[in-house]
Amino acid sequence: MSDATTAPDAAGTRSAGWIRAEVLIVLGLSLGQSAIYSILSIADRLTQQKALNEQSSSLNSSVTPDRPWLDLSYQVVNIAFPLVPVLLALYLLWLHNPAGIRRPGQVIGFDLRRPGFDLGLGTLTALCIGIPGLGLYLGARALGLNTQVQASGLGDNWWTVPVLILSAAENAVVEEVIMLGFLYTRLRQLTWRGQQLVWPVIIIVSALVRGSYHLYQGFGGFTGNLIMGVIFGLIYLKWKRVMPLVIAHTLLDIAAFVGYALLAPHVSWL
């Protein structure tokens, strides 16, 4: 019998209970927890006297604006710690997969084996989603279905843009590794009434969770990210690689975060 510390075992040898426990633990430490808080947040917003489009949601907020050096430390810590559940998910994927996988990220295509392909597909995906996504956001705000999203609340510091870029990359890694690579792999190993879960069900479940942890922004944020989750899921199933979607998500968030920081002082429609 092989030692699990030196060679991964087959996921199929484990009970459904263990697989469900893995999913609940990883989600409970990361995006599932965010979804619960986001649902509470939208309940709070809907029970206020102000309409949704009269409220605001802040991302990348400053913690100690009067002490930039300490604020930078907070920002770096806030970027680093959410990556711990990603490491857990990658470790579990590596641990419970057939032998021959040398690196954890290789299981789901979170590696640098195809840089040209990943960059090209990721950039194309970002371009196809970015403009319609902005239109959906503005439309939802106009209809009173979304808050005003302030994508950067950081001050004018030398480190503001680098931190926003790192924050965008962190968001992308957390969401795509967990919501696509980890969740798709584990849900496919589960059964419902003796039948293996089919891909459409897995895509919808993952997309609903993705939309749910954006509900704090309003129903436009929920809908946009649900659609994005479906599109990303189809792309992942086609090529079985998370990396292009990490790149696409990073580019989308960089455009949102840095673009907001640069444009918001000069335009009114953001």
Buried (B, 14 or more C-beta within 10 A) or exposed (E): EEEEEEEBBEBEEBEEEEBBEBBEBBBEBBBBEBBBEBBEBBEEBEEEEEEBBEBEBEBBBBBEEEEBEEBBEBBBEBBEEBBEBBEBBBEBBBBBBEEEBEEBBBBBBBBEEBEEEBBEBBBEBBEEBBEEBBEBBBEBBEEEBBBBBBBBBBEEBEBBBEBBBBBBBBBBBBBBBBBBBBBBBBBBBEEEEEEEBEBEEBBBBBBBBBBBBBBBBBBBBBBBBBBBBBBBBEBBEEBEBBBBBBBBBBBBBBBBBBBBBEEBEEEEEB
